[in-house]
């Protein structure tokens, strides 16, 4: 028997009872199946799903009940002003990373600034910056070839010309050039963190999440190498864990950076740190 929109949503919400976002997840997945905006569900609650639509919908609901991220089921995640394709080869862009984008855009950089995004993943940071600053030249690198392919596909989908993506393990393939800004949302989760068995991260690559016993291995590596790639008075900017600001500052100070600043997220927790070469 075919269900109406309102009945299908109710059944899906009940199936997802263990999720804190059951109602939202049910709506997003149904909009995906029906290829409609959210308002359609409220305007036509008595519309009946076809049997094919109903089967496809509850297959997605079953996957969501098993913990699969909504973004993977939809195939995209909205970030900044962009809809970005996602898959299980890299991290799903998070809203908190928009804080890094906001602070990078607030910097008094040259109109033709050169910017490097380390560990670009989906290309979210590089594409957001490039879309807002067409005069900047962005380079995004990732050590996972499939992530580079994904980021390039996102660039092509949005036709953003001032960004290039390439395969590189941090700076390994970056030519000896100087950047006005280096940004990174590197792995920063502790190897034994309980966070790794919760929510979406279970379905994301561990290599994109963890960085040693204190989560600082990659940040330390970047801090040590980045000075050779920054222009005079160039800026380095990291996203990091809410409890890592002091450790990041210590690392930057150890390598001679100055004017270290922390930026808080909407929960008033320090999540982004910048410094000047």
C-alpha positions as CSV (number, residue, x, y, z in Angstrom):
1,X,0.0,0.0,0.0
2,X,1.3,3.4,-1.0
3,X,1.8,6.0,1.8
4,X,1.0,9.7,1.8
5,X,3.9,12.1,2.4
6,X,2.7,12.8,6.0
7,X,2.3,9.0,6.7
8,X,5.7,8.2,5.2
9,X,7.4,10.9,7.3
10,X,5.7,9.6,10.4
11,X,6.8,6.1,9.8
12,X,10.4,7.2,9.0
13,X,10.6,9.3,12.1
14,X,9.5,6.4,14.2
15,X,12.2,4.2,12.6
16,X,14.8,6.8,13.4
17,X,13.7,7.2,17.0
18,X,17.3,6.8,18.3
19,X,18.5,9.9,16.3
20,X,18.5,13.4,17.7
21,X,17.6,14.6,14.2
22,X,15.0,12.1,13.2
23,X,12.4,14.5,11.9
24,X,15.0,16.5,9.9
25,X,16.6,13.4,8.5
26,X,13.3,12.0,7.4
27,X,12.4,15.3,5.6
28,X,15.8,15.7,3.9
29,X,15.8,12.1,2.6
30,X,12.2,12.4,1.4
31,X,13.0,15.6,-0.4
32,X,15.9,13.8,-2.0
33,X,13.7,11.0,-3.3
34,X,10.9,13.3,-4.5
35,X,13.4,15.8,-5.9
36,X,11.5,18.6,-4.2
37,X,12.0,21.6,-1.9
38,X,11.1,21.2,1.8
39,X,8.1,23.4,1.4
40,X,6.5,20.8,-0.9
41,X,6.2,18.4,1.9
42,X,4.1,20.9,3.9
43,X,2.1,22.0,0.9
44,X,1.1,18.6,-0.3
45,X,1.1,16.3,2.8
46,X,-1.6,14.0,1.3
47,X,0.2,13.4,-1.9
48,X,0.9,9.6,-2.4
49,X,4.3,8.2,-3.0
50,X,4.7,5.7,-5.9
51,X,5.7,2.3,-4.8
52,X,9.2,2.9,-6.3
53,X,9.6,6.1,-4.4
54,X,8.4,4.5,-1.2
55,X,10.8,1.6,-1.6
56,X,13.7,3.9,-2.3
57,X,12.8,6.1,0.6
58,X,12.7,3.4,3.2
59,X,15.9,1.9,1.9
60,X,17.6,5.2,2.7
61,X,15.8,5.3,6.1
62,X,17.2,1.9,6.9
63,X,20.7,3.0,6.1
64,X,20.3,6.1,8.2
65,X,19.0,4.0,11.1
66,X,22.2,2.0,10.8
67,X,24.2,5.2,11.2
68,X,25.2,6.1,7.7
69,X,25.6,9.9,7.4
70,X,22.8,11.8,5.8
71,X,25.3,13.6,3.6
72,X,26.5,10.3,2.2
73,X,23.0,9.2,1.5
74,X,22.2,12.5,-0.3
75,X,25.6,12.6,-2.0
76,X,26.2,16.2,-1.0
77,X,26.6,18.7,1.9
78,X,25.9,22.4,1.8
79,X,28.9,24.5,3.0
80,X,29.2,28.3,2.9
81,X,27.2,29.1,-0.2
82,X,28.1,26.0,-2.1
83,X,26.6,22.5,-2.5
84,X,29.5,20.1,-2.5
85,X,29.5,16.5,-3.5
86,X,30.7,14.2,-0.8
87,X,31.7,10.5,-0.4
88,X,33.4,8.2,2.0
89,X,37.0,9.0,0.8
90,X,37.2,12.1,2.9
91,X,35.5,14.1,5.7
92,X,32.1,15.6,5.3
93,X,32.4,19.4,5.6
94,X,31.3,20.7,9.0
95,X,29.5,24.0,9.8
96,X,32.3,24.9,12.4
97,X,34.8,25.0,9.5
98,X,33.0,28.1,8.2
99,X,34.6,30.0,11.1
100,X,38.0,29.4,9.5
101,X,36.6,30.7,6.2
102,X,35.1,33.8,7.9
103,X,38.4,34.7,9.6
104,X,40.5,34.1,6.4
105,X,38.2,36.4,4.5
106,X,38.7,39.1,7.2
107,X,42.4,39.2,6.7
108,X,44.0,42.2,5.0
109,X,45.6,40.1,2.2
110,X,46.8,41.4,-1.1
111,X,44.1,41.6,-3.8
112,X,46.0,39.0,-5.8
113,X,46.8,36.8,-2.8
114,X,48.2,33.3,-3.1
115,X,46.6,30.8,-0.7
116,X,47.4,27.2,0.1
117,X,44.8,24.8,1.6
118,X,46.4,21.8,3.2
119,X,44.3,18.6,3.4
120,X,41.6,20.0,1.2
121,X,39.3,17.0,1.2
122,X,36.1,18.0,-0.7
123,X,37.7,21.3,-1.5
124,X,35.3,23.1,0.9
125,X,37.7,25.7,2.3
126,X,39.5,26.5,-0.9
127,X,36.3,26.7,-3.0
128,X,34.6,28.9,-0.4
129,X,37.6,31.3,-0.3
130,X,38.0,31.3,-4.1
131,X,34.3,32.0,-4.7
132,X,34.4,35.0,-2.4
133,X,37.8,36.4,-3.6
134,X,38.1,36.0,-7.4
135,X,41.4,37.8,-7.3
136,X,43.0,35.2,-5.0
137,X,44.8,32.2,-6.4
138,X,44.0,29.1,-4.4
139,X,45.9,25.8,-4.3
140,X,44.3,22.8,-2.5
141,X,46.3,19.7,-1.8
142,X,45.4,16.3,-0.4
143,X,47.4,13.1,0.0
144,X,44.4,11.0,-1.0
145,X,44.0,10.9,-4.8
146,X,40.3,10.2,-4.6
147,X,39.9,13.4,-2.5
148,X,41.7,15.4,-5.1
149,X,39.3,13.9,-7.8
150,X,36.3,14.8,-5.6
151,X,37.5,18.4,-5.0
152,X,38.2,18.9,-8.7
153,X,34.7,17.7,-9.5
154,X,33.3,20.2,-7.0
155,X,35.3,23.0,-8.6
156,X,34.1,22.0,-12.1
157,X,30.5,21.9,-10.9
158,X,30.6,25.4,-9.5
159,X,32.9,26.7,-12.3
160,X,35.3,28.4,-9.9
161,X,38.4,29.1,-12.1
162,X,40.9,30.5,-9.5
163,X,41.6,27.3,-7.6
164,X,43.8,24.3,-8.5
165,X,43.8,20.9,-6.7
166,X,46.7,18.6,-6.6
167,X,47.9,15.4,-5.0
168,X,50.5,16.2,-2.2
169,X,51.3,14.8,1.2
170,X,51.2,18.2,2.9
171,X,54.0,20.1,1.2
172,X,55.7,17.2,-0.6
173,X,54.5,18.2,-4.1
174,X,54.2,21.9,-3.5
175,X,56.8,23.9,-5.5
176,X,59.1,26.2,-3.7
177,X,56.8,29.2,-3.8
178,X,55.6,31.6,-1.1
179,X,52.0,31.9,0.0
180,X,50.3,34.9,1.6
181,X,48.0,32.5,3.5
182,X,48.2,28.8,4.4
183,X,45.0,27.3,5.9
184,X,44.3,23.8,7.1
185,X,41.7,21.8,8.8
186,X,44.0,18.8,9.5
187,X,43.3,15.6,11.4
188,X,43.3,16.6,15.1
189,X,41.4,13.9,17.0
190,X,43.3,11.8,19.5
191,X,43.9,8.2,18.4
192,X,41.9,6.8,21.4
193,X,39.1,9.4,21.4
194,X,35.6,8.1,22.2
195,X,34.4,10.5,19.5
196,X,35.6,8.0,16.9
197,X,32.8,5.6,17.7
198,X,30.0,8.2,17.6
199,X,27.8,9.4,14.8
200,X,29.0,10.2,11.3
201,X,32.7,9.8,12.0
202,X,32.3,6.0,12.1
203,X,31.8,6.1,8.4
204,X,34.6,8.6,7.6
205,X,38.2,7.6,7.0
206,X,40.2,7.4,10.2
207,X,43.3,8.9,8.5
208,X,41.4,12.1,8.0
209,X,40.5,12.3,11.7
210,X,43.3,11.1,13.9
211,X,46.8,12.5,14.5
212,X,48.6,10.7,17.3
213,X,47.9,10.3,21.0
214,X,47.2,14.0,21.5
215,X,45.8,14.8,18.1
216,X,48.6,17.2,17.4
217,X,51.0,15.2,15.1
218,X,49.9,16.8,11.8
219,X,49.6,20.3,13.3
220,X,53.2,20.0,14.6
221,X,54.4,18.8,11.2
222,X,52.7,21.7,9.4
223,X,54.0,24.3,11.8
224,X,57.5,23.1,11.4
225,X,57.4,23.2,7.5
226,X,55.1,26.0,6.7
227,X,57.5,28.9,7.4
228,X,59.5,27.9,4.2
229,X,56.3,28.4,2.2
230,X,54.9,31.6,3.7
231,X,55.7,35.0,2.4
232,X,57.1,37.7,4.7
233,X,54.2,38.5,7.1
234,X,52.3,35.6,5.7
235,X,49.5,34.1,7.8
236,X,49.0,30.5,8.9
237,X,45.5,29.5,10.1
238,X,44.3,26.2,11.6
239,X,41.0,24.6,12.7
240,X,41.6,22.5,15.8
241,X,39.9,20.8,18.7
242,X,38.2,23.0,21.3
243,X,40.8,21.9,23.9
244,X,43.9,22.3,21.7
245,X,44.2,26.1,21.4
246,X,47.1,26.3,24.0
247,X,49.0,23.4,22.4
248,X,48.6,25.0,19.0
249,X,49.8,28.3,20.3
250,X,52.8,26.6,21.9
251,X,53.7,24.8,18.7
252,X,53.5,28.1,16.7
253,X,55.6,29.9,19.3
254,X,58.2,27.2,19.2
255,X,58.7,27.7,15.4
256,X,58.9,31.4,15.6
257,X,55.5,32.6,14.6
258,X,54.1,35.8,16.1
259,X,50.8,37.6,16.7
260,X,49.0,34.4,17.6
261,X,45.2,34.8,17.8
262,X,42.4,32.4,18.7
263,X,38.8,32.6,17.4
264,X,35.8,31.2,19.1
265,X,32.9,29.3,17.6
266,X,29.2,29.9,18.4
267,X,29.6,27.9,21.6
268,X,32.4,30.3,22.6
269,X,35.0,27.7,22.3
270,X,38.4,28.4,20.6
271,X,38.3,26.4,17.3
272,X,40.6,28.4,15.0
273,X,44.1,29.8,15.6
274,X,46.1,32.1,13.3
275,X,49.7,33.4,13.4
276,X,52.0,35.5,11.3
277,X,55.4,34.3,10.0
